Amino acid sequence: MIAVAVVGGETPGNIGTIARSMKNFGLSELYLVDPPELDPEGEAYGFAGHAREDVLPNATEIDFDYLVENFYTVACTATTNEDATKHVRYPFIRPEELTDELRGLDADVCIVFGRERIGLTNEELARLDRVCSIPASGEYPVLNLAQAATIVLYELRELTVDETQHPDDPHERAAEHEIEGLYETFSDYLHDVGHPEEKIGKTERLFRRLIARGHPTGREARTMRGVLRRGAKRATGEIPQDGTADDGD
């Protein structure tokens, strides 16, 4: 399942247009974080076209934590000239590459769009799994929110419109709570082994991006957590160097 979320939308018309694009490209699950008022007689419903009959009225208002805890999240931004020094927004995938990356992924996916004026904040991006960048001119890289959504959803049409696309061997990605547990264990590991405090946040973001690209299975996530716990215990002296306890799966 692929859902769409709009975080901090300000203009009802943009949300209506996004709902319309969702309908165009075979999507129906819309989540709203801190939305504006959506008057059934206002511009949101006016811009939604036939999506005013189902997608928009069935939209679910949630908080940001719900997205992180329940979905494999793809944050969408407009960006140019990003490189490996930009640890929050890099590495990123482009919209035309997103279909192949998601094809066969056995996880609920949510494509997340941010605000009209500032987009998703760095703090929000750091909590999401993957960044999808819409390249634009360096002179004016800022896309309208609804335009950005239409571009990305169009590129996903092979997964959402063509129902003949059924992968033969879907990759069974770990459940979101298992992935979040792995991130928490890695954070504990960094503290236990004495990683420099000022570098912990950046290292956690790098690890999140690495795991998001790898799509670990449940067994892989559990095994990695066991390895990290064992390493932390050795670092803190809970397990001697010749210890035999094994937390791995």
N, C-alpha and C positions, 0 to 999 in steps of 0.2 A: 504494500500500500504506500502511495506517495501522497502526502498532505502538503498544504501550504500554510505558512504562518506570516502574519504581518505584525511587526513589533512597533509600537508607538506611532501608528498611523495618525496623521493629523487631518487629512483631507478626505471626507467621506467619498467624494467622487473617485479618488484613486482606489479606494477599497472596492467600490463597485466595479471599476474597470478590471481590477485583478480577479474578482469573482467571475466576470465575463470571460476573461482569458482562460481561467480554469475550466469553465464550461466548454469553451472552444476546443481545448486540448484534453478533454476526458478526465478532469479532476473534480472532486466534489468536497473533500474534507478541508475546510478553512478554519484556521485558529487565529484568534486576535488577542494580542497582548496590549493592554492599555489603549483600547480603540477610542475614537471619537464617538459621539452619539450618531447612530445610524437610523435616521428617521425614515420610515417606510414611504413617506411622501417626499423625501428629500433627494439630493443628487446621487447618493450612493445607489439607491434603487433605480434611479433614472439612468445611471450609467451602466448598470449591471446587465441590461438586456434580458434574455431569458434566464440568466442566473439569478434574477430576483425572485424566481419561483422556487428555487431549491438551495443553491449554493449559499447565497447571502443570508436568507432567513435562518438557515441551519448552522451558521457559523458559531463556533464555540469560543467564549471568552475564557482565557486561561492566564496563568502567570508564567514567567520565563522559566522557572524551575521545572514546570511540567514538560516543556520542550526538551530540556536537557535529560530528564529522567526517563522519557518514554520513546524517544526517537533517535535514529541516526540522523544528525542534523547537518544540513548544508547551508552555510551562511552565504548570501549573495551580496557582492559589493561591486562598485565600479572603481577600478584602480588602474594606475599606470606606473611603470618603472619600479615595480616592487622586486625585491631580491632577497637573498638569504639573510640579509641583515635585519629584515623586517619580520621578526619572529611571530607576530600576531597574524599578519595578513599573507604570509608566505610559508610554505608553498601553497599555491592555489591551482585550481583547475578551471579551464574555460568552459563556457556553456556547451560548446559543440563536443566536448570530451565527456560530459557528465553522463550521458546515456550509457556509454560503454562501461563506465565505472560502476554504475548502479545496476546494470543488467545482471540478473541472477542473484542479487544480494538478498538474502533471507532476513530482512529486517524492515521494520516500519521506518520510512524515510520522511523527513519534513524539510521542505525548502523554505528557508527563513529570509524574509526581506525586512529592511529597517526603515528608518524615518525618512521623510521627504528632504529635510534640511541637512541632517548629519549622518544618516544611515545607522548601521549598527555600531555601537561603541566598541573600543578595543577590549573592554572588560567583558562584553557580551560575546565578542568573537572568540575570546580566549576559552570560553566554556563550550563552544560548538565544535563539532567534529571535523568539518571540512569547509574550506573557503572556495567559493566559485566566483571568479572575477570576470566581469564584463569589460573587456578592454575598450577604451575610448580615447579620444584625442587628449593629449596632455594639456592642451590649452583650455579644454572644458570637459573634464571627465565625468561630471555629475549627471546621471541619468534621472529622469522622472521615475518615481517609484513604480507606477503602473507600466511604464515602458520596459523597465528592467525585468519585471515579472513576466511580461509577455515574451521577451526574448528567451528567457530561461525555460519557460513552459513549452514554448515552441520546440526547443531543442530536445525536450523530453518526450515528444509526441510518439516516438516508436515504442516507448514503454507504456504510454497512457491511452493511446488511441488505437493502435494496431493490436488487436486482441490475439492475433496469430503468433505473437512473440512469446513463446513459453520456453525458458531455458531448460535444457535436458538435465543439467546437474547444478542446481542452485547452491550457492555457497552459504552454509548455515552459520551466519555471523552470530557471535555471542549476544545474549540478551543485554539490553541497555543497562540493567542493574549490575550485570557482571562486568561490563566495560567500565562503568563508573567506579565499581569496587576496585578494579585494577588501577585506575587513576589514583584513588585514595591510598592504596597500598604503596604505589610508587612515591607519592608525596611523603608518606611515613618513612619510607626507605631513605629518601633524601635527607630528612631531618636526622634519622638515626645514624647515618654514616658521616654526618658532619659536613654535608655539602654547603658551600658558602650561602648564608642566609639571603644575601642580596641577589643571588642567582637562582634561587629556588623557583620563583614564579616563572621566569623565562624557560627554565628547564622543564617545568611541568607543561608549559604550552608546547614545547618541542615534542615531548613525549606523546601528548594528546594528538598532535598532527601525525606523528609516526604511526600510532596505533590506528588512527582513522583511515590511513591509506592501506594498512595491512589487513583490516577486517578479520581479526582473530576469531576463531571458533570458541565455543564455551570451554572446551578442554584446554585450548591454548591459553585463554585468559586465566583459568584456574592454575595452570602450571606456572605461568609467569608470576602470578601472585605468590605461589609457594616459593619460588626461587628468590623473589625479592624479600619475603619474610625471613627466609633462612639467611640471606646475606646480611640483613639488618641485625638478626640475632647474633651472628658471628661478630659483627662490628661492635656490638654492645656487650659482648662477653657472655651472652646467655647460652651460646653453644660454643664449646671449645673447638680449637682447630681440628681435632680428630673426632669431633662429634658425628653421630650417625643419624640423628633425627632428620626426617624429610617431610617438609610441608607441601612438596609438589604433588601433582595429580598423577 
